[in-house]
Amino acid sequence: MTLIQVKKGQSVKIVRFKGGIGLESKLRQLGLIPGDQARVLRHAPLGGPILVEIDGRSIALGRGIASKVIVEAN
């Protein structure tokens, strides 16, 4: 399952990233690391970003990037 498929309020574990080294580097700079727990706070309407909480920080991810973050339900 990808991050874009997670329902609002659901917590998941980040498994891996489906993309190149540039994507992985960018996501790590934002604080997304495989093995971390994440919680989806909201899906913005009209194709807007997804707001995710990781370690007490809120991070907005575009839907294209969110679709490349592979997660598993807790």
One Martini backbone bead per residue (centre of mass of N, CA, C, O) as a GRO file, in nm:
protein
   74
    1MET     BB    1   0.102   0.033   0.017
    2THR     BB    2   0.037   0.369  -0.001
    3LEU     BB    3   0.015   0.681   0.132
    4ILE     BB    4  -0.236   0.768  -0.045
    5GLN     BB    5  -0.425   0.517   0.083
    6VAL     BB    6  -0.442   0.648   0.351
    7LYS     BB    7  -0.627   0.722   0.609
    8LYS     BB    8  -0.745   0.934   0.814
    9GLY     BB    9  -0.562   0.870   1.123
   10GLN     BB   10  -0.369   0.665   1.022
   11SER     BB   11  -0.126   0.429   1.105
   12VAL     BB   12   0.215   0.378   0.984
   13LYS     BB   13   0.476   0.203   0.817
   14ILE     BB   14   0.773   0.258   0.676
   15VAL     BB   15   0.937   0.071   0.423
   16ARG     BB   16   0.962   0.229   0.132
   17PHE     BB   17   1.093   0.345  -0.183
   18LYS     BB   18   0.965   0.434  -0.520
   19GLY     BB   19   1.277   0.514  -0.642
   20GLY     BB   20   1.530   0.705  -0.653
   21ILE     BB   21   1.794   0.860  -0.498
   22GLY     BB   22   1.663   1.143  -0.498
   23LEU     BB   23   1.405   1.071  -0.348
   24GLU     BB   24   1.531   0.948  -0.098
   25SER     BB   25   1.689   1.200  -0.013
   26LYS     BB   26   1.450   1.394   0.019
   27LEU     BB   27   1.291   1.226   0.232
   28ARG     BB   28   1.517   1.222   0.445
   29GLN     BB   29   1.526   1.533   0.481
   30LEU     BB   30   1.217   1.530   0.586
   31GLY     BB   31   1.211   1.245   0.780
   32LEU     BB   32   1.188   0.989   0.598
   33ILE     BB   33   1.214   0.659   0.736
   34PRO     BB   34   1.258   0.352   0.735
   35GLY     BB   35   1.050   0.242   1.023
   36ASP     BB   36   0.870   0.464   1.060
   37GLN     BB   37   0.612   0.646   1.197
   38ALA     BB   38   0.289   0.733   1.057
   39ARG     BB   39   0.040   1.005   1.023
   40VAL     BB   40  -0.256   1.092   0.885
   41LEU     BB   41  -0.416   1.409   0.887
   42ARG     BB   42  -0.455   1.492   0.564
   43HIS     BB   43  -0.656   1.556   0.271
   44ALA     BB   44  -0.647   1.750   0.024
   45PRO     BB   45  -0.825   1.899  -0.193
   46LEU     BB   46  -0.796   1.877  -0.532
   47GLY     BB   47  -0.500   1.732  -0.525
   48GLY     BB   48  -0.356   1.783  -0.281
   49PRO     BB   49  -0.187   1.746  -0.016
   50ILE     BB   50  -0.032   1.548   0.235
   51LEU     BB   51  -0.063   1.519   0.585
   52VAL     BB   52   0.215   1.434   0.797
   53GLU     BB   53   0.313   1.253   1.092
   54ILE     BB   54   0.654   1.279   1.232
   55ASP     BB   55   0.779   1.306   1.529
   56GLY     BB   56   0.577   1.573   1.568
   57ARG     BB   57   0.578   1.635   1.260
   58SER     BB   58   0.471   1.824   0.985
   59ILE     BB   59   0.415   1.693   0.647
   60ALA     BB   60   0.404   1.790   0.311
   61LEU     BB   61   0.278   1.589   0.039
   62GLY     BB   62   0.265   1.511  -0.259
   63ARG     BB   63   0.099   1.278  -0.445
   64GLY     BB   64   0.341   1.172  -0.607
   65ILE     BB   65   0.521   1.107  -0.364
   66ALA     BB   66   0.318   0.944  -0.188
   67SER     BB   67   0.302   0.711  -0.414
   68LYS     BB   68   0.626   0.626  -0.330
   69VAL     BB   69   0.527   0.537  -0.040
   70ILE     BB   70   0.579   0.253   0.138
   71VAL     BB   71   0.335   0.082   0.341
   72GLU     BB   72   0.218  -0.037   0.667
   73ALA     BB   73   0.006  -0.156   0.877
   74ASN     BB   74  -0.057  -0.174   1.237
   0.00000   0.00000   0.00000
